[in-house]
């Protein structure tokens, strides 16, 4: 009976391993995006980085298109945030009063 449990355990591990290792890239376009989009492609991008972060899980990436984003962000997970380039993508800091 023990070999059956070993085989079942290994099968379960192999079935779930690719899911656990998968990550998602969330797309943001401050000019043409919408936070009503699914944010899973450049053509269905979010409007705000904040919204993309709210959809993300640890290990995911957020790809921001060229634009200026004026947002207050809190990132509480392991997340890669990438912009188009330093010359074309900016994140302006807003002071809280």
C-alpha positions as CSV (number, residue, x, y, z in Angstrom):
1,X,0.0,0.0,0.0
2,X,2.9,2.4,0.7
3,X,4.2,2.4,-2.9
4,X,0.8,3.6,-4.1
5,X,0.9,6.6,-1.7
6,X,4.4,7.4,-2.9
7,X,3.2,7.3,-6.5
8,X,0.1,9.4,-5.8
9,X,2.2,12.0,-3.9
10,X,4.7,12.3,-6.7
11,X,1.9,12.6,-9.3
12,X,0.2,15.3,-7.2
13,X,3.5,17.2,-6.9
14,X,4.3,17.0,-10.6
15,X,0.8,18.2,-11.5
16,X,1.0,21.2,-9.2
17,X,4.6,22.2,-9.6
18,X,4.2,24.1,-12.9
19,X,1.3,26.1,-11.4
20,X,3.4,27.1,-8.4
21,X,6.3,28.2,-10.6
22,X,4.2,30.2,-13.0
23,X,4.3,34.0,-12.9
24,X,2.3,36.6,-14.6
25,X,3.2,39.9,-16.3
26,X,0.7,42.7,-15.7
27,X,0.7,45.5,-18.3
28,X,0.1,49.2,-17.5
29,X,-0.4,52.0,-19.9
30,X,-0.9,55.4,-18.3
31,X,-2.1,56.9,-21.6
32,X,-4.4,54.4,-23.2
33,X,-5.0,51.8,-20.4
34,X,-8.1,51.3,-18.3
35,X,-8.4,49.8,-14.8
36,X,-11.5,48.0,-16.1
37,X,-9.2,45.9,-18.4
38,X,-7.7,42.5,-17.5
39,X,-4.2,43.9,-17.7
40,X,-2.8,40.7,-19.2
41,X,-1.5,42.2,-22.5
42,X,-0.3,45.5,-23.8
43,X,-3.6,46.0,-25.6
44,X,-5.7,45.3,-22.5
45,X,-3.4,47.2,-20.1
46,X,-4.4,48.8,-16.8
47,X,-4.3,52.6,-16.4
48,X,-2.5,52.6,-13.1
49,X,0.4,50.8,-11.6
50,X,-1.5,50.6,-8.3
51,X,-4.3,48.5,-10.0
52,X,-1.7,46.2,-11.6
53,X,-0.1,45.7,-8.1
54,X,-3.5,44.8,-6.6
55,X,-3.9,42.0,-9.2
56,X,-0.4,40.7,-8.8
57,X,1.0,37.8,-6.7
58,X,4.5,37.4,-5.3
59,X,6.9,36.6,-8.2
60,X,4.9,38.5,-10.8
61,X,6.0,41.4,-13.0
62,X,4.4,44.8,-13.8
63,X,5.4,46.3,-17.1
64,X,4.7,50.0,-17.4
65,X,4.5,51.7,-20.8
66,X,6.0,55.1,-21.5
67,X,4.0,57.6,-19.5
68,X,4.2,59.6,-16.2
69,X,2.5,57.9,-13.3
70,X,1.5,60.0,-10.3
71,X,0.7,57.5,-7.7
72,X,1.3,56.5,-4.1
73,X,2.4,52.8,-4.2
74,X,2.8,50.2,-1.5
75,X,4.3,47.0,-2.6
76,X,4.0,44.2,0.0
77,X,5.1,41.3,-2.1
78,X,8.1,40.3,-4.2
79,X,7.4,42.0,-7.5
80,X,9.4,43.2,-10.5
81,X,8.3,46.6,-11.7
82,X,9.7,47.6,-15.1
83,X,9.3,50.8,-17.2
84,X,9.8,51.4,-20.9
85,X,13.0,53.4,-20.2
86,X,14.2,56.0,-17.7
87,X,13.7,58.8,-20.3
88,X,10.1,57.9,-21.1
89,X,8.6,56.4,-18.0
90,X,8.4,58.4,-14.8
91,X,6.9,57.8,-11.4
92,X,6.2,61.1,-9.6
93,X,6.0,61.1,-5.8
94,X,3.0,62.7,-4.2
95,X,3.4,64.1,-0.8
96,X,0.6,63.3,1.7
97,X,-0.8,66.1,3.8
